[in-house]
């Protein structure tokens, strides 16, 4: 059980992951203080300092981010202000209060050059915490800068890299999440054409939220990959969602080149989760099981 003095400030508390962080804290017996954008501006050091001093947390989870990849490419200054300078402000303010800080980062810090084998990503082609990041786009570069800023400003830190999130509340600014978009299009009759040559690790925000808070309680520091195990393509995730919901709509696999973009995305950003399993004593459930739980929670099943 948590001690009575355990208090976690959650920045980005109105986001898809942030809302589940608040709920998961309650389930774990942790006092959570939600800090949305209306209460703190992370790009403003004075705002961050004032907000955290008022709360006096023992742990700060920074899930606030500018995560719209296309917009980050168009406005790199805003991306770095939120994801890098904001991370520095939060880590410095946390350090001044003697609080541990958790920075939520992304699989997009990797360039995706590792190739899957035999039609799927195997453990030796997933990225580990010791692999060298090399982001392909502004979003990934800004989040990597935030990782470095957090590490430099507060030695008592965890960088929690997540991947391809889907959660009940949906992503702010994105109109929901990938799974909801696929199901909506499937119920409209399709057609569904989904990329099958980009690999990632689908992650249910509820599972990620609980794991992040457990990491905050653990002795581990540094980078930890926080995803549901097993890699998938976007096509595999879409197909599983459609099948589980009993929708008789075909999902056609197409290459990423079918959807031209000015933003480069990694072909394989699947994250290995061996360290997470070691720190927590067990892995998270596989993404297919997590997807089923999500669909039930959302009322699709």
Secondary structure as GFF3:
##gff-version 3
##sequence-region A 1 301
A	DSSP	beta_strand	7	11	.	.	.	ID=ss1
A	DSSP	alpha_helix	16	27	.	.	.	ID=ss2
A	DSSP	beta_strand	31	35	.	.	.	ID=ss3
A	DSSP	alpha_helix	45	55	.	.	.	ID=ss4
A	DSSP	beta_strand	59	62	.	.	.	ID=ss5
A	DSSP	alpha_helix	69	74	.	.	.	ID=ss6
A	DSSP	alpha_helix	76	80	.	.	.	ID=ss7
A	DSSP	pi_helix	81	85	.	.	.	ID=ss8
A	DSSP	alpha_helix	86	96	.	.	.	ID=ss9
A	DSSP	beta_strand	100	106	.	.	.	ID=ss10
A	DSSP	three_ten_helix	107	109	.	.	.	ID=ss11
A	DSSP	three_ten_helix	123	125	.	.	.	ID=ss12
A	DSSP	alpha_helix	138	153	.	.	.	ID=ss13
A	DSSP	beta_strand	157	162	.	.	.	ID=ss14
A	DSSP	beta_strand	165	166	.	.	.	ID=ss15
A	DSSP	alpha_helix	178	187	.	.	.	ID=ss16
A	DSSP	beta_strand	192	195	.	.	.	ID=ss17
A	DSSP	beta_strand	199	200	.	.	.	ID=ss18
A	DSSP	beta_strand	203	204	.	.	.	ID=ss19
A	DSSP	alpha_helix	205	217	.	.	.	ID=ss20
A	DSSP	beta_strand	222	225	.	.	.	ID=ss21
A	DSSP	beta_strand	232	233	.	.	.	ID=ss22
A	DSSP	alpha_helix	234	244	.	.	.	ID=ss23
A	DSSP	beta_strand	251	254	.	.	.	ID=ss24
A	DSSP	three_ten_helix	256	258	.	.	.	ID=ss25
A	DSSP	alpha_helix	274	280	.	.	.	ID=ss26
A	DSSP	alpha_helix	287	298	.	.	.	ID=ss27
###
